[in-house]
Amino acid sequence: MQGTLYLCATPIGNLEDITLRVLRTLKEVDLIAAEDTRNSIKLLNHYEIKTPMTSYHEFNKIDKAYQLVEKLKQGQNIALITDAGTPGISDPGEELVRICYEEGIEVTSLPGASAVITALTISGLKNRRFCFEAFLPKDKKERARVLEELKKETRTIIIYEAPHHLVKTLQELLDTLGDRNISIIKELTKRYENVDRTTFSKALVGYSGCDPKGEHVIVIEGKSKQQIEEEKRDAFTSISIEDHVKQYENQGMDHKEAMRMVAKDRGISRRDVYQALL
């Protein structure tokens, strides 16, 4: 029989944030594939887990994935762990899962700690709808494209950032998204965990002249419907009401419907549109 790949969530800081099921699985599997064996050995030693480990990281994620799949086909059970949190979220585990499914290998996830969810729940911002961007792309063109998309995002946005890039990223976000309510959360679940509920502009003032420390999660307020409507109205002020009506008529609308749409776009009454046309 083939083995199973177990995606095992590990603590993101506090070593007590690990489930009994994950501990049992790490002891019972034949092999643990770890993103950084030097980091993971601390966790395994803490819980006296003697299971053999092998490295699985960004730079060997394809070749090593096929090697692991062969072991799974031979009947071995393998646990995948990342440096911290849930495997497959912003790490090379995504590739291993994909290849396992392509090769007909069973995959199951053992839930636990996740920085994105932990940060969202303590951010104080709306959490019913959110989008996760992980780390912004390093490539300039790709980064600009993603930032432009986020400019229109109405959901709460979650971004990871390293301390030495934090100030630059905050400035880019301010320049692109405009000033927003944000929460900057650092050192999640650790002794010096901190939630800074602020704005882009205030945060930049606060970080002026100092070097941020620790890993950070930036939770950003999405664009409100009111802001979207205001931007639409502002965009239409550059053309006359008459030209605005003609735009809709050129799309095939009759005069009455075109007037109704113009009134809606500009946030005015149809009587105002009628008077302007006169």
C-alpha positions in Angstrom: 0.0 0.0 0.0 1.1 3.6 -0.7 1.9 5.9 2.1 0.3 9.2 3.0 1.7 12.7 3.1 0.8 14.5 6.3 0.9 18.3 6.3 1.7 19.1 10.0 1.2 22.6 11.4 4.0 23.6 13.8 4.2 26.5 16.2 4.8 30.0 14.8 6.6 31.0 18.0 5.3 29.5 21.2 6.3 25.8 21.3 3.1 25.0 23.2 1.0 25.8 20.2 1.1 22.3 18.7 -1.7 19.7 18.7 -1.6 16.3 20.2 -2.4 14.8 16.8 0.6 16.5 15.2 2.9 15.3 18.0 1.6 11.7 17.6 2.0 11.8 13.8 5.5 13.2 13.9 6.5 10.2 16.1 4.7 7.6 14.0 5.6 8.5 10.4 8.7 7.0 8.7 10.2 10.3 7.7 9.8 14.1 8.4 10.5 16.5 5.5 11.5 19.8 7.0 12.1 23.2 5.4 15.1 23.8 7.6 16.3 20.8 9.6 18.5 23.0 11.8 15.4 24.9 12.9 13.1 21.9 13.2 15.5 19.8 15.3 14.8 22.3 18.1 11.1 21.4 18.0 11.7 17.7 17.7 14.2 17.7 20.6 11.8 19.6 22.8 9.2 16.9 22.4 11.7 14.0 22.3 10.8 13.0 18.7 13.5 10.7 17.1 11.9 10.3 13.6 14.5 10.7 10.8 14.5 14.1 9.0 15.3 15.2 5.5 15.4 18.7 4.0 12.7 19.9 1.6 13.1 23.6 0.8 12.7 26.3 -2.0 15.9 25.3 -3.8 15.2 21.5 -4.1 11.4 21.6 -4.1 10.9 19.8 -7.4 13.7 17.2 -7.5 13.2 16.4 -3.9 9.4 16.2 -4.3 9.8 13.3 -6.7 12.2 11.6 -4.4 9.7 11.8 -1.6 6.9 10.6 -3.8 8.9 7.5 -4.6 9.2 6.8 -0.9 5.5 7.3 -0.5 4.8 4.9 -3.3 6.9 2.3 -1.5 4.6 2.6 1.5 6.4 5.1 3.7 4.4 7.8 5.5 5.9 11.2 5.4 5.2 14.3 7.5 5.9 17.7 6.0 6.7 20.6 8.3 7.7 24.2 7.6 9.9 26.5 9.6 6.7 27.8 11.4 3.0 27.5 10.8 1.0 25.4 8.3 2.9 23.8 5.3 1.8 24.9 1.9 1.0 28.5 2.9 3.7 30.7 1.3 6.3 27.9 1.2 7.5 25.1 -1.1 5.0 22.6 0.3 2.6 23.8 -2.3 4.7 22.0 -5.0 4.9 18.8 -3.1 1.2 18.6 -2.6 0.6 19.3 -6.3 3.0 16.5 -7.4 1.5 14.1 -4.9 -1.9 14.5 -6.4 -0.5 14.1 -9.9 1.1 10.8 -8.8 -2.0 9.5 -7.0 -0.6 9.9 -3.4 -3.0 10.6 -0.6 -2.5 14.0 1.2 -4.1 15.1 4.5 -3.6 18.2 6.6 -3.3 18.3 10.3 -4.5 21.9 11.2 -2.8 24.1 13.7 -1.0 27.4 13.9 -1.1 29.8 11.0 0.3 33.4 11.1 -2.2 34.7 8.6 -5.2 33.7 10.6 -3.7 34.5 14.0 -2.8 38.0 12.8 -6.2 38.6 11.3 -8.0 37.7 14.4 -6.1 40.1 16.6 -5.9 43.0 14.1 -9.1 44.6 15.1 -10.0 45.0 11.4 -13.0 43.4 9.5 -12.3 39.7 9.1 -15.4 38.3 7.4 -13.8 38.8 4.0 -10.0 38.9 3.5 -7.3 38.2 0.9 -3.8 36.9 1.6 -0.9 38.2 -0.4 2.0 36.6 1.6 5.2 38.4 0.7 4.9 40.9 -2.2 6.8 39.9 -5.3 10.5 41.0 -5.6 10.3 41.6 -9.3 9.5 45.3 -9.9 7.0 44.9 -12.6 5.2 42.0 -10.9 5.2 44.0 -7.6 3.7 47.1 -9.3 1.0 44.9 -10.9 0.0 43.4 -7.5 0.0 46.7 -5.7 -2.2 48.2 -8.5 -4.7 45.3 -8.0 -4.6 45.8 -4.2 -5.5 49.5 -4.7 -9.1 48.4 -5.7 -9.4 45.6 -3.1 -12.4 45.9 -0.8 -11.5 43.0 1.4 -9.1 43.2 4.4 -5.6 42.5 3.0 -2.8 40.5 4.8 0.8 40.8 3.9 4.0 39.3 5.4 7.2 41.4 5.6 10.7 41.0 6.9 11.9 43.7 9.3 14.6 45.1 6.9 12.0 45.7 4.2 9.2 46.9 6.4 9.6 50.7 6.0 10.1 50.5 2.2 7.0 48.3 1.9 4.9 50.6 4.1 5.9 53.6 1.9 5.0 51.7 -1.3 1.6 50.8 0.1 1.0 54.4 1.2 1.9 55.7 -2.2 -0.3 53.2 -4.0 -3.3 52.5 -1.7 -3.4 55.9 0.0 -3.5 56.2 3.7 -5.4 53.4 5.3 -6.2 52.0 8.8 -3.8 49.1 9.4 -2.5 46.8 12.1 1.2 45.9 12.2 1.7 42.7 14.2 5.1 41.4 15.1 6.5 38.4 17.0 3.2 36.5 16.9 2.7 34.2 20.0 6.1 35.1 21.3 7.1 37.0 24.5 7.2 40.4 22.8 4.1 40.0 20.6 2.8 43.5 19.7 -0.2 44.8 17.8 0.2 48.4 16.5 -3.2 49.7 15.3 -2.3 52.7 13.2 -2.2 54.1 9.6 0.5 53.9 6.9 1.5 57.6 7.5 1.7 57.3 11.3 3.6 54.0 11.1 6.2 55.6 8.9 6.7 58.5 11.3 7.0 55.9 14.2 9.6 53.9 12.4 11.6 57.0 11.4 15.2 56.6 12.7 14.8 53.1 14.0 15.3 49.6 12.7 12.3 47.3 13.0 13.0 43.9 14.6 11.2 40.6 14.2 8.9 39.2 11.6 5.9 41.3 10.7 2.4 40.8 9.4 0.6 43.9 7.9 -3.2 43.8 8.0 -4.7 46.5 5.8 -8.3 47.9 5.7 -9.9 47.3 2.4 -11.3 50.1 0.2 -14.8 51.0 1.3 -17.8 51.2 -1.0 -18.1 54.9 -0.2 -14.5 55.5 -1.4 -15.2 53.6 -4.6 -18.3 55.7 -5.3 -16.5 58.9 -4.6 -13.7 57.9 -7.0 -16.2 57.1 -9.6 -17.9 60.5 -9.2 -14.5 62.3 -9.3 -13.6 60.5 -12.5 -16.8 61.8 -14.2 -16.3 65.4 -13.2 -13.6 65.7 -16.0 -16.3 65.4 -18.7 -19.5 67.3 -19.1 -22.9 65.8 -18.4 -23.8 66.1 -22.0 -20.7 64.1 -23.1 -21.4 61.6 -20.3 -24.9 61.0 -21.6 -23.6 60.6 -25.1 -21.2 57.9 -24.0 -24.1 55.8 -22.8 -26.1 56.5 -25.9 -23.2 55.4 -28.1 -23.3 52.1 -26.2 -26.9 51.6 -27.4 -28.9 53.0 -24.5 -31.9 55.1 -25.1 -31.9 58.7 -23.9 -33.9 58.2 -20.8 -31.8 55.2 -19.6 -28.6 57.1 -20.4 -29.8 60.0 -18.2 -30.6 57.6 -15.3 -27.1 56.1 -15.5 -25.4 59.5 -15.5 -27.4 60.5 -12.5 -26.3 57.3 -10.7 -22.7 57.8 -11.7 -22.5 61.3 -10.5 -24.6 61.0 -7.4 -27.2 63.5 -8.6 -30.9 63.5 -9.5 -32.2 62.9 -13.0 -33.8 66.4 -12.7 -30.2 67.8 -12.3 -29.1 65.9 -15.5 -32.2 67.2 -17.4 -31.5 70.8 -16.3 -27.9 70.5 -17.4 -28.8 69.2 -20.8 -31.3 72.1 -21.2 
